[in-house]
Amino acid sequence: MIQAKNVMHHSTPVLNFDATISEAIETMRKSRTGFLAVRASPERFQGVLTEGALVRLYLRFQAGTERDSMILHRDLFEPLQLIHEDEVFPEVVKKLLTSVGHRVFVINDKSEVVGYITAKDVLPYFTTDHQATQEGDGKSLRSELYLYESFFEKSPFMMHSVNKSGVIQMANEVLHAVLEYPYGELIGRTIFDLYEKDNQKKAEDGIKTIFKEGYHQVVRSTMLTKTGQKINVELVSRVLTNQFGEPIGTITVSRPLEMEVLLNTLLKV
């Protein structure tokens, strides 16, 4: 079975978080990717700097030369989507479909970034020759990915996934719309951005329960929109596992208690 480490580029374009803007421009000029992963340490990254964001950053810098360090402009970084090097091909494609910029960064068991994958890198694997060499049926793979896209992305319910640290790994279109976020902006945020302060401890405990027992019973909570408006919701969660049966995240399905909120949203997406 093809895994992330079989598809990834081993040389990740990185930029230290304390680099100056001129250093960022020079690094980007030499890069062939059009993006740089902003690094604080081998296992800690601040986000992704794109060419477009760097242009905006430079123009902003001209108005105030005292802000020369990259870390002072992290509001322009895109969230960084991570995937373990042992994840299988369907999981790689799922992450690519929902990640901002359609790119993922591959980590090892030490949580160190060891490579990256873009949408362009998986396209050759959809050809007949590649599918014939994969374990299992290529038609089954296509069906699985289509089912995932139809169910997760187009589901009439709010759906999201977080890792053990509470970082949002996936969030579908409806959740973004109900919470008034541009599509993709929730990726890389945490449960503290999703839930009202009084419910954040319950959310943390809920994640521990899901990873320990495999599921969490139906509960009621309060989510927050990007502007801070409260939305009362009902939600249920279970654990997500990799091909080895190891827990890698949660999947939560939720709906507003006032169905009119959801219905009005569905008319817009």
PASEBA-1860 file (N, C-alpha, C; in nm, 3 decimals):
! residues 269
1> MIQAKNVM> 0.084/-0.121/0.000/0.000/0.000/0.000/0.087/0.125/0.000 ~ 0.054/0.219/-0.085/0.130/0.344/-0.094/0.103/0.429/0.030 ~ 0.210/0.481/0.089/0.200/0.565/0.208/0.251/0.706/0.178 ~ 0.226/0.796/0.271/0.268/0.936/0.252/0.417/0.947/0.226 ~ 0.497/0.866/0.294/0.642/0.874/0.277/0.687/0.829/0.138 ~ 0.601/0.755/0.067/0.634/0.713/-0.068/0.604/0.822/-0.171 ~ 0.519/0.917/-0.135/0.474/1.020/-0.228/0.545/1.153/-0.205 ~ 0.589/1.177/-0.082/0.636/1.310/-0.042/0.767/1.351/-0.107
9> HHSTPVLN> 0.787/1.484/-0.111/0.916/1.543/-0.142/0.995/1.545/-0.011 ~ 1.120/1.503/-0.014/1.197/1.494/0.110/1.261/1.626/0.150 ~ 1.268/1.720/0.060/1.329/1.849/0.090/1.220/1.953/0.107 ~ 1.190/1.988/0.231/1.082/2.082/0.260/1.134/2.225/0.259 ~ 1.070/2.315/0.183/1.113/2.455/0.183/1.072/2.523/0.313 ~ 1.170/2.561/0.393/1.141/2.618/0.525/1.204/2.757/0.539 ~ 1.148/2.831/0.634/1.199/2.964/0.667/1.191/2.977/0.818 ~ 1.298/3.020/0.881/1.297/3.038/1.026/1.204/3.153/1.065
17> FDATISEA> 1.135/3.136/1.175/1.033/3.234/1.214/1.092/3.371/1.247 ~ 1.221/3.377/1.280/1.283/3.506/1.312/1.357/3.566/1.193 ~ 1.337/3.510/1.073/1.402/3.565/0.953/1.348/3.704/0.922 ~ 1.429/3.784/0.857/1.385/3.917/0.815/1.307/3.905/0.685 ~ 1.241/4.011/0.648/1.162/4.009/0.524/1.253/3.995/0.402 ~ 1.368/4.060/0.405/1.460/4.047/0.292/1.511/3.904/0.280 ~ 1.534/3.837/0.394/1.576/3.698/0.391/1.465/3.609/0.337 ~ 1.341/3.642/0.373/1.226/3.565/0.323/1.213/3.579/0.172
25> IETMRKSR> 1.233/3.699/0.122/1.224/3.723/-0.023/1.331/3.645/-0.096 ~ 1.452/3.644/-0.044/1.561/3.572/-0.108/1.537/3.421/-0.104 ~ 1.487/3.371/0.009/1.458/3.228/0.020/1.347/3.187/-0.075 ~ 1.243/3.271/-0.083/1.131/3.241/-0.173/1.177/3.244/-0.318 ~ 1.267/3.336/-0.351/1.317/3.347/-0.489/1.388/3.219/-0.532 ~ 1.458/3.156/-0.438/1.532/3.034/-0.469/1.443/2.910/-0.464 ~ 1.326/2.921/-0.402/1.238/2.806/-0.388/1.159/2.782/-0.516 ~ 1.133/2.657/-0.549/1.056/2.622/-0.668/0.910/2.591/-0.634
33> TGFLAVRA> 0.874/2.604/-0.507/0.741/2.561/-0.465/0.638/2.674/-0.460 ~ 0.681/2.796/-0.439/0.586/2.907/-0.424/0.534/2.920/-0.283 ~ 0.591/2.843/-0.188/0.552/2.855/-0.047/0.668/2.813/0.041 ~ 0.665/2.860/0.165/0.766/2.825/0.264/0.697/2.792/0.395 ~ 0.740/2.683/0.460/0.690/2.648/0.592/0.770/2.726/0.696 ~ 0.702/2.808/0.775/0.771/2.894/0.872/0.796/2.812/0.999 ~ 0.923/2.793/1.033/0.965/2.699/1.138/1.018/2.770/1.262 ~ 0.969/2.724/1.379/1.025/2.768/1.506/1.123/2.664/1.559
41> SPERFQGV> 1.095/2.534/1.532/1.182/2.423/1.568/1.146/2.306/1.477 ~ 1.225/2.196/1.476/1.194/2.085/1.386/1.054/2.029/1.401 ~ 0.995/2.040/1.522/0.862/1.986/1.544/0.756/2.094/1.566 ~ 0.792/2.219/1.547/0.697/2.328/1.570/0.704/2.429/1.457 ~ 0.591/2.441/1.385/0.582/2.533/1.273/0.471/2.634/1.297 ~ 0.491/2.755/1.248/0.396/2.864/1.270/0.289/2.872/1.162 ~ 0.318/2.819/1.043/0.224/2.828/0.932/0.297/2.824/0.800 ~ 0.226/2.862/0.694/0.283/2.858/0.559/0.280/2.997/0.498
49> LTEGALVR> 0.394/3.041/0.448/0.405/3.170/0.380/0.401/3.145/0.230 ~ 0.306/3.206/0.161/0.296/3.191/0.016/0.355/3.313/-0.053 ~ 0.372/3.302/-0.185/0.426/3.414/-0.262/0.335/3.536/-0.252 ~ 0.204/3.514/-0.264/0.109/3.625/-0.256/0.113/3.693/-0.121 ~ 0.120/3.612/-0.015/0.125/3.668/0.120/0.254/3.747/0.141 ~ 0.364/3.701/0.080/0.492/3.771/0.095/0.487/3.908/0.028 ~ 0.418/3.917/-0.084/0.401/4.048/-0.149/0.323/4.141/-0.058 ~ 0.214/4.092/-0.002/0.134/4.173/0.090/0.217/4.213/0.212
57> LYLRFQAG> 0.297/4.119/0.262/0.381/4.145/0.378/0.483/4.255/0.348 ~ 0.542/4.249/0.229/0.642/4.350/0.192/0.578/4.489/0.183 ~ 0.459/4.497/0.123/0.391/4.626/0.112/0.354/4.681/0.251 ~ 0.315/4.591/0.339/0.284/4.632/0.477/0.411/4.683/0.545 ~ 0.522/4.614/0.519/0.649/4.649/0.580/0.693/4.789/0.541 ~ 0.662/4.831/0.419/0.700/4.964/0.372/0.636/5.074/0.455 ~ 0.523/5.042/0.516/0.453/5.144/0.595/0.505/5.150/0.739 ~ 0.588/5.054/0.779/0.642/5.054/0.915/0.762/4.965/0.925
65> TERDSMIL> 0.881/5.019/0.898/1.003/4.938/0.887/1.048/4.876/1.018 ~ 0.982/4.911/1.130/1.025/4.853/1.256/0.979/4.708/1.271 ~ 0.886/4.662/1.187/0.835/4.525/1.196/0.902/4.438/1.090 ~ 1.028/4.404/1.115/1.105/4.335/1.013/1.110/4.184/1.032 ~ 1.066/4.132/1.147/1.072/3.989/1.173/0.947/3.920/1.120 ~ 0.966/3.802/1.061/0.854/3.731/1.001/0.745/3.697/1.102 ~ 0.783/3.662/1.223/0.687/3.617/1.322/0.585/3.726/1.356 ~ 0.621/3.850/1.331/0.530/3.962/1.360/0.420/3.973/1.255
73> HRDLFEPL> 0.428/3.892/1.151/0.330/3.897/1.042/0.260/3.763/1.024 ~ 0.249/3.685/1.130/0.192/3.551/1.117/0.044/3.550/1.084 ~ -0.022/3.666/1.094/-0.162/3.672/1.053/-0.177/3.649/0.902 ~ -0.065/3.661/0.828/-0.069/3.638/0.684/-0.032/3.493/0.648 ~ 0.005/3.414/0.747/0.041/3.274/0.720/-0.085/3.190/0.700 ~ -0.076/3.092/0.612/-0.183/2.994/0.598/-0.161/2.882/0.700 ~ -0.271/2.819/0.747/-0.253/2.708/0.841/-0.178/2.592/0.777 ~ -0.102/2.522/0.858/-0.018/2.413/0.810/-0.085/2.279/0.843
81> QLIHEDEV> -0.117/2.201/0.740/-0.182/2.072/0.757/-0.078/1.961/0.766 ~ -0.085/1.882/0.873/0.012/1.775/0.895/-0.048/1.638/0.866 ~ 0.038/1.543/0.829/-0.004/1.404/0.810/0.116/1.316/0.844 ~ 0.091/1.202/0.907/0.201/1.112/0.945/0.255/1.039/0.823 ~ 0.383/1.011/0.824/0.448/0.949/0.709/0.394/0.809/0.678 ~ 0.331/0.744/0.775/0.278/0.609/0.753/0.133/0.608/0.705 ~ 0.070/0.725/0.694/-0.069/0.729/0.647/-0.077/0.678/0.504 ~ -0.184/0.605/0.475/-0.200/0.545/0.342/-0.255/0.646/0.242
89> FPEVVKKL> -0.245/0.610/0.115/-0.278/0.702/0.006/-0.416/0.767/0.017 ~ -0.522/0.690/0.045/-0.654/0.755/0.056/-0.658/0.865/0.161 ~ -0.587/0.845/0.274/-0.583/0.946/0.379/-0.507/1.070/0.332 ~ -0.401/1.048/0.253/-0.326/1.161/0.197/-0.419/1.247/0.112 ~ -0.496/1.182/0.025/-0.585/1.257/-0.065/-0.694/1.328/0.015 ~ -0.747/1.263/0.117/-0.850/1.327/0.200/-0.797/1.456/0.264 ~ -0.676/1.449/0.318/-0.617/1.567/0.380/-0.592/1.676/0.276 ~ -0.545/1.637/0.157/-0.521/1.734/0.051/-0.649/1.804/0.009
97> LTSVGHRV> -0.760/1.730/0.006/-0.887/1.787/-0.038/-0.936/1.897/0.055 ~ -0.904/1.887/0.184/-0.957/1.982/0.282/-0.854/2.082/0.332 ~ -0.728/2.066/0.292/-0.625/2.158/0.342/-0.622/2.287/0.263 ~ -0.588/2.394/0.331/-0.572/2.523/0.265/-0.451/2.516/0.173 ~ -0.469/2.554/0.048/-0.360/2.547/-0.049/-0.339/2.410/-0.108 ~ -0.420/2.312/-0.063/-0.410/2.174/-0.112/-0.266/2.123/-0.106 ~ -0.211/2.134/0.016/-0.077/2.081/0.042/-0.075/2.027/0.185 ~ 0.004/1.923/0.210/0.020/1.869/0.344/0.168/1.853/0.373
105> FVINDKSE> 0.203/1.861/0.501/0.340/1.843/0.544/0.349/1.713/0.623 ~ 0.448/1.632/0.590/0.459/1.497/0.644/0.549/1.497/0.768 ~ 0.501/1.433/0.875/0.578/1.426/0.999/0.615/1.281/1.031 ~ 0.723/1.262/1.108/0.763/1.129/1.153/0.713/1.105/1.295 ~ 0.759/0.997/1.359/0.714/0.964/1.494/0.758/1.065/1.599 ~ 0.857/1.147/1.565/0.905/1.251/1.657/0.834/1.384/1.634 ~ 0.732/1.383/1.546/0.656/1.504/1.510/0.740/1.604/1.433 ~ 0.849/1.557/1.373/0.934/1.643/1.292/0.885/1.641/1.147
113> VVGYITAK> 0.882/1.756/1.083/0.843/1.763/0.943/0.956/1.708/0.857 ~ 0.925/1.605/0.778/1.027/1.538/0.698/1.000/1.547/0.547 ~ 0.890/1.614/0.511/0.859/1.627/0.369/0.727/1.696/0.347 ~ 0.688/1.708/0.221/0.559/1.771/0.189/0.501/1.705/0.064 ~ 0.370/1.720/0.049/0.298/1.666/-0.066/0.199/1.771/-0.114 ~ 0.194/1.794/-0.244/0.095/1.883/-0.302/-0.004/1.802/-0.385 ~ -0.112/1.866/-0.425/-0.213/1.796/-0.506/-0.151/1.743/-0.636 ~ -0.058/1.817/-0.691/0.008/1.775/-0.816/0.080/1.642/-0.798
121> DVLPYFTT> 0.130/1.616/-0.678/0.208/1.494/-0.653/0.123/1.368/-0.654 ~ -0.006/1.380/-0.626/-0.090/1.259/-0.622/-0.159/1.232/-0.755 ~ -0.161/1.330/-0.845/-0.230/1.310/-0.972/-0.180/1.189/-1.051 ~ -0.048/1.166/-1.058/-0.003/1.048/-1.136/-0.057/0.915/-1.083 ~ -0.093/0.911/-0.954/-0.141/0.786/-0.895/-0.285/0.754/-0.936 ~ -0.351/0.847/-1.003/-0.486/0.821/-1.050/-0.487/0.761/-1.191 ~ -0.370/0.747/-1.252/-0.363/0.688/-1.386/-0.376/0.537/-1.376 ~ -0.413/0.476/-1.487/-0.434/0.331/-1.490/-0.310/0.253/-1.452
129> DHQATQEG> -0.193/0.294/-1.504/-0.070/0.221/-1.477/-0.037/0.219/-1.329 ~ -0.054/0.335/-1.262/-0.023/0.340/-1.119/-0.122/0.260/-1.038 ~ -0.249/0.268/-1.073/-0.350/0.198/-0.995/-0.334/0.048/-1.008 ~ -0.286/0.003/-1.123/-0.269/-0.141/-1.143/-0.160/-0.198/-1.054 ~ -0.065/-0.113/-1.011/0.046/-0.161/-0.929/0.016/-0.150/-0.780 ~ -0.094/-0.084/-0.744/-0.128/-0.068/-0.603/-0.193/-0.195/-0.550 ~ -0.178/-0.218/-0.419/-0.248/-0.328/-0.356/-0.396/-0.293/-0.353 ~ -0.481/-0.390/-0.384/-0.624/-0.363/-0.383/-0.671/-0.314/-0.519
137> DGKSLRSE> -0.798/-0.290/-0.527/-0.861/-0.252/-0.653/-0.859/-0.101/-0.670 ~ -0.809/-0.055/-0.785/-0.807/0.089/-0.811/-0.945/0.149/-0.813 ~ -1.041/0.073/-0.863/-1.179/0.122/-0.867/-1.232/0.144/-0.725 ~ -1.194/0.055/-0.634/-1.236/0.068/-0.495/-1.178/0.195/-0.433 ~ -1.052/0.226/-0.467/-0.989/0.346/-0.416/-1.064/0.469/-0.463 ~ -1.097/0.476/-0.592/-1.170/0.591/-0.644/-1.307/0.604/-0.577 ~ -1.372/0.491/-0.556/-1.504/0.493/-0.494/-1.495/0.545/-0.351 ~ -1.392/0.501/-0.279/-1.374/0.544/-0.141/-1.354/0.695/-0.132
145> LYLYESFF> -1.269/0.747/-0.222/-1.242/0.890/-0.220/-1.366/0.969/-0.260 ~ -1.443/0.920/-0.357/-1.564/0.989/-0.399/-1.666/0.989/-0.285 ~ -1.679/0.874/-0.217/-1.771/0.864/-0.105/-1.731/0.962/0.004 ~ -1.601/0.970/0.032/-1.553/1.063/0.134/-1.589/1.206/0.099 ~ -1.560/1.247/-0.024/-1.587/1.385/-0.064/-1.736/1.416/-0.056 ~ -1.819/1.322/-0.102/-1.963/1.344/-0.102/-2.017/1.350/0.040 ~ -1.971/1.258/0.127/-2.024/1.251/0.262/-1.971/1.363/0.350 ~ -1.838/1.381/0.351/-1.778/1.479/0.442/-1.801/1.621/0.396
153> EKSPFMMH> -1.763/1.649/0.271/-1.769/1.786/0.223/-1.911/1.834/0.198 ~ -1.997/1.747/0.146/-2.132/1.789/0.108/-2.239/1.747/0.209 ~ -2.197/1.695/0.322/-2.293/1.655/0.424/-2.376/1.774/0.470 ~ -2.508/1.755/0.493/-2.592/1.864/0.541/-2.573/1.891/0.690 ~ -2.475/1.825/0.751/-2.444/1.847/0.891/-2.307/1.912/0.906 ~ -2.281/1.967/1.023/-2.152/2.027/1.054/-2.058/1.915/1.097 ~ -1.941/1.905/1.033/-1.848/1.797/1.063/-1.706/1.851/1.077 ~ -1.633/1.799/1.177/-1.493/1.837/1.190/-1.415/1.726/1.259
161> SVNKSGVI> -1.283/1.733/1.248/-1.193/1.636/1.310/-1.080/1.711/1.378 ~ -1.042/1.665/1.498/-0.929/1.725/1.570/-0.831/1.616/1.610 ~ -0.706/1.655/1.637/-0.608/1.559/1.686/-0.607/1.559/1.839 ~ -0.513/1.487/1.900/-0.510/1.475/2.046/-0.491/1.610/2.115 ~ -0.427/1.703/2.045/-0.401/1.835/2.104/-0.517/1.931/2.083 ~ -0.623/1.885/2.016/-0.738/1.971/1.993/-0.725/2.061/1.872 ~ -0.624/2.034/1.788/-0.606/2.113/1.666/-0.698/2.057/1.556 ~ -0.769/2.144/1.488/-0.864/2.104/1.385/-0.789/2.056/1.261
169> QMANEVLH> -0.810/1.929/1.223/-0.743/1.871/1.108/-0.829/1.880/0.982 ~ -0.960/1.869/1.001/-1.054/1.877/0.890/-1.181/1.946/0.940 ~ -1.245/2.019/0.851/-1.373/2.084/0.884/-1.447/2.104/0.752 ~ -1.572/2.061/0.748/-1.641/2.066/0.619/-1.702/2.203/0.590 ~ -1.759/2.214/0.472/-1.810/2.342/0.422/-1.922/2.397/0.509 ~ -2.010/2.308/0.556/-2.125/2.352/0.634/-2.081/2.410/0.768 ~ -1.983/2.347/0.835/-1.934/2.401/0.962/-1.875/2.540/0.941 ~ -1.795/2.556/0.837/-1.740/2.688/0.807/-1.851/2.791/0.786
177> AVLEYPYG> -1.955/2.752/0.712/-2.062/2.845/0.679/-2.143/2.883/0.802 ~ -2.179/2.786/0.884/-2.258/2.815/1.004/-2.181/2.905/1.100 ~ -2.050/2.881/1.113/-1.969/2.961/1.204/-1.911/3.085/1.138 ~ -1.951/3.109/1.012/-1.919/3.233/0.940/-1.769/3.250/0.913 ~ -1.701/3.139/0.886/-1.560/3.144/0.848/-1.546/3.121/0.698 ~ -1.453/3.188/0.630/-1.422/3.152/0.491/-1.377/3.007/0.487 ~ -1.414/2.937/0.382/-1.384/2.794/0.376/-1.233/2.769/0.384 ~ -1.193/2.682/0.476/-1.054/2.648/0.497/-0.990/2.717/0.615
185> ELIGRTIF> -1.052/2.824/0.666/-0.989/2.904/0.770/-0.988/2.835/0.906 ~ -1.077/2.739/0.928/-1.079/2.669/1.055/-0.966/2.567/1.068 ~ -0.912/2.521/0.955/-0.805/2.422/0.958/-0.682/2.481/1.027 ~ -0.631/2.410/1.127/-0.514/2.459/1.200/-0.550/2.535/1.326 ~ -0.678/2.576/1.339/-0.722/2.638/1.464/-0.747/2.529/1.568 ~ -0.790/2.567/1.688/-0.811/2.468/1.794/-0.955/2.472/1.843 ~ -0.987/2.378/1.932/-1.122/2.373/1.988/-1.154/2.500/2.067 ~ -1.051/2.574/2.108/-1.076/2.698/2.181/-1.135/2.805/2.090
193> DLYEKDNQ> -1.117/2.787/1.959/-1.180/2.879/1.863/-1.324/2.836/1.834 ~ -1.356/2.709/1.859/-1.489/2.656/1.826/-1.590/2.678/1.937 ~ -1.547/2.656/2.063/-1.643/2.649/2.171/-1.636/2.770/2.265 ~ -1.751/2.800/2.323/-1.761/2.904/2.424/-1.671/2.869/2.542 ~ -1.619/2.968/2.610/-1.522/2.946/2.717/-1.571/2.847/2.821 ~ -1.699/2.856/2.859/-1.755/2.767/2.961/-1.757/2.621/2.916 ~ -1.747/2.596/2.787/-1.754/2.460/2.734/-1.618/2.405/2.690 ~ -1.513/2.485/2.702/-1.382/2.443/2.652/-1.324/2.328/2.732
201> KKAEDGIK> -1.341/2.330/2.866/-1.292/2.220/2.949/-1.366/2.090/2.916 ~ -1.497/2.101/2.891/-1.575/1.983/2.853/-1.525/1.927/2.719 ~ -1.489/2.016/2.628/-1.439/1.973/2.497/-1.306/1.900/2.513 ~ -1.217/1.954/2.599/-1.089/1.888/2.624/-1.109/1.749/2.682 ~ -1.198/1.740/2.782/-1.226/1.611/2.845/-1.290/1.516/2.744 ~ -1.373/1.571/2.654/-1.438/1.489/2.554/-1.338/1.424/2.460 ~ -1.233/1.498/2.422/-1.128/1.444/2.334/-1.058/1.326/2.402 ~ -1.028/1.341/2.532/-0.963/1.234/2.607/-1.052/1.110/2.611
209> TIFKEGYH> -1.182/1.132/2.630/-1.277/1.020/2.635/-1.283/0.947/2.501 ~ -1.285/1.024/2.393/-1.293/0.965/2.259/-1.171/0.880/2.230 ~ -1.052/0.931/2.261/-0.929/0.855/2.235/-0.918/0.732/2.325 ~ -0.978/0.741/2.444/-0.970/0.628/2.538/-1.076/0.523/2.510 ~ -1.199/0.565/2.486/-1.311/0.472/2.474/-1.360/0.454/2.331 ~ -1.316/0.540/2.241/-1.353/0.524/2.101/-1.473/0.605/2.057 ~ -1.543/0.666/2.151/-1.662/0.744/2.115/-1.699/0.837/2.230 ~ -1.791/0.926/2.204/-1.847/1.013/2.307/-1.997/1.024/2.282
217> QVVRSTML> -2.073/1.009/2.387/-2.219/1.014/2.374/-2.267/1.150/2.325 ~ -2.391/1.154/2.282/-2.450/1.279/2.234/-2.452/1.382/2.347 ~ -2.398/1.499/2.319/-2.394/1.606/2.418/-2.440/1.737/2.355 ~ -2.472/1.830/2.441/-2.507/1.964/2.395/-2.397/2.061/2.438 ~ -2.370/2.157/2.352/-2.264/2.253/2.380/-2.298/2.385/2.311 ~ -2.207/2.479/2.320/-2.225/2.609/2.256/-2.101/2.642/2.174 ~ -2.119/2.658/2.044/-2.011/2.699/1.956/-2.016/2.849/1.934 ~ -1.905/2.902/1.887/-1.894/3.046/1.860/-1.868/3.071/1.712
225> TKTGQKIN> -1.936/3.169/1.656/-1.906/3.210/1.520/-1.778/3.294/1.521 ~ -1.728/3.327/1.406/-1.606/3.407/1.397/-1.624/3.543/1.464 ~ -1.746/3.594/1.465/-1.773/3.724/1.526/-1.813/3.713/1.672 ~ -1.810/3.589/1.727/-1.838/3.572/1.869/-1.983/3.543/1.903 ~ -2.067/3.523/1.803/-2.208/3.490/1.829/-2.218/3.345/1.875 ~ -2.309/3.319/1.970/-2.326/3.186/2.026/-2.428/3.105/1.946 ~ -2.394/2.978/1.923/-2.487/2.886/1.856/-2.493/2.758/1.938 ~ -2.610/2.729/1.992/-2.628/2.606/2.069/-2.636/2.488/1.975
233> VELVSRVL> -2.557/2.384/2.005/-2.548/2.270/1.915/-2.563/2.138/1.991 ~ -2.594/2.035/1.916/-2.595/1.897/1.966/-2.492/1.821/1.883 ~ -2.407/1.742/1.948/-2.300/1.676/1.873/-2.270/1.537/1.926 ~ -2.214/1.456/1.838/-2.171/1.321/1.873/-2.036/1.296/1.806 ~ -1.947/1.223/1.875/-1.811/1.204/1.825/-1.766/1.059/1.837 ~ -1.671/1.023/1.753/-1.605/0.893/1.763/-1.460/0.909/1.722 ~ -1.381/0.806/1.745/-1.239/0.813/1.714/-1.215/0.775/1.567 ~ -1.112/0.834/1.508/-1.064/0.795/1.376/-0.934/0.718/1.394
241> TNQFGEPI> -0.917/0.608/1.321/-0.796/0.529/1.332/-0.727/0.517/1.197 ~ -0.597/0.487/1.201/-0.524/0.464/1.077/-0.532/0.317/1.038 ~ -0.454/0.278/0.936/-0.461/0.141/0.887/-0.412/0.038/0.988 ~ -0.344/0.084/1.094/-0.296/-0.007/1.197/-0.389/-0.013/1.317 ~ -0.502/0.056/1.306/-0.597/0.058/1.416/-0.560/0.155/1.526 ~ -0.463/0.241/1.500/-0.418/0.339/1.600/-0.498/0.468/1.588 ~ -0.543/0.526/1.701/-0.621/0.650/1.696/-0.538/0.766/1.644 ~ -0.591/0.839/1.548/-0.519/0.954/1.491/-0.599/1.083/1.499
249> GTITVSRP> -0.723/1.073/1.547/-0.804/1.193/1.556/-0.948/1.160/1.593 ~ -1.031/1.260/1.590/-1.173/1.241/1.618/-1.254/1.281/1.495 ~ -1.377/1.237/1.489/-1.471/1.287/1.389/-1.598/1.326/1.466 ~ -1.639/1.449/1.452/-1.755/1.500/1.524/-1.859/1.549/1.426 ~ -1.982/1.504/1.445/-2.096/1.549/1.366/-2.186/1.631/1.458 ~ -2.221/1.750/1.416/-2.302/1.838/1.501/-2.408/1.910/1.420 ~ -2.507/1.962/1.491/-2.613/2.041/1.428/-2.662/2.146/1.526 ~ -2.702/2.262/1.477/-2.760/2.363/1.566/-2.892/2.313/1.624
257> LEMEVLLN> -2.920/2.348/1.749/-3.048/2.308/1.809/-3.164/2.379/1.739 ~ -3.138/2.499/1.691/-3.238/2.570/1.612/-3.214/2.535/1.466 ~ -3.296/2.446/1.413/-3.275/2.396/1.278/-3.284/2.505/1.173 ~ -3.350/2.615/1.205/-3.361/2.725/1.110/-3.223/2.780/1.074 ~ -3.131/2.776/1.173/-2.994/2.823/1.147/-2.929/2.737/1.040 ~ -2.944/2.606/1.054/-2.885/2.514/0.957/-2.951/2.525/0.821 ~ -3.082/2.534/0.819/-3.156/2.543/0.692/-3.118/2.669/0.616 ~ -3.107/2.780/0.686/-3.068/2.906/0.621/-2.927/2.896/0.564
265> TLLKV> -2.839/2.824/0.635/-2.702/2.807/0.588/-2.697/2.720/0.463 ~ -2.774/2.610/0.463/-2.773/2.518/0.350/-2.823/2.584/0.222 ~ -2.905/2.686/0.235/-2.953/2.757/0.117/-2.845/2.843/0.053 ~ -2.737/2.867/0.129/-2.631/2.957/0.081/-2.510/2.881/0.029 ~ -2.487/2.757/0.075/-2.366/2.685/0.034/-2.391/2.604/-0.092
END
